[in-house]
Amino acid sequence: TLDIDILFWGDKTICQENLIIPHRKFEHRKFVLEPMREIALNYTVPGTGKTIQDFFNECPDQSRVEKI
């Protein structure tokens, strides 16, 4: 099986029974934020007024992210 999470959909926010965008836990996951910084550093997350860089700076996850 393959599980694919949709993190963002442009500037849209979606809240349905089986789909929430932006993904509700992205800001707690450095493995999501680190690669997002590479491709969309200044992307403003809908409904927050914060950029990916802002969320990265505030992220409580201290895990090391290694590019492979």
N, C-alpha and C positions, 0 to 999 in steps of 0.2 A: 504494500500500500504506500501511498504518497500523500502526505499532508502538506498542503500549500496554504500559507496564511497570506491574506491580502492586507498589507500594512496600511497603504494609503491609496487613494483613488483621486489624484489631482487635488482639487480644493473641496471635494465632496465629503460630507459626513453622512453615514448611513447607520441606522440603528433598527435592525430587524431581529426577529427571534433567532435566526441562524447566522446573522452577519452583522458585525459591528466594525465600522471603519471610521476613523483610524483604529487599528488594532488596540484593544484596551490595555495591553501590557508592554507595548513597545518601549516606553520610556524607562522601564526597569531592566532592559536587556541590552547590555553592551554589545553583544554579538549582532544585534540589529542596528544599533546606532553607529557603531564604528564604520561598517561599509556604507551606510547612508551618508555619513560625513564625506566620504570620497566622491560620491556622485551628486549629492544635493545638500551641501553644507548649509546654505542659507534658505532652504525650503522651510516655509512657515507652515506648521501643522495646523490644519483647519480647526477653528474653535478654541485655539490656545493662545495665539499671538506670539508663540515661541518658535524658534528655529530648531533644526536638528542639532546644531551646535549648542544651543541653550540646554536642550534635553541631555545631551552628552555630558555637559559640565555638571549637571545636577544628578546624574545617574548614580544610584547607590551601588550598582553592580561593580565590584572590584576585580572581576574575572579578567584574565589576560586573553585578548583576542589575537589569534595568530592567522595570518593570511597564508593560504595553502595554494 
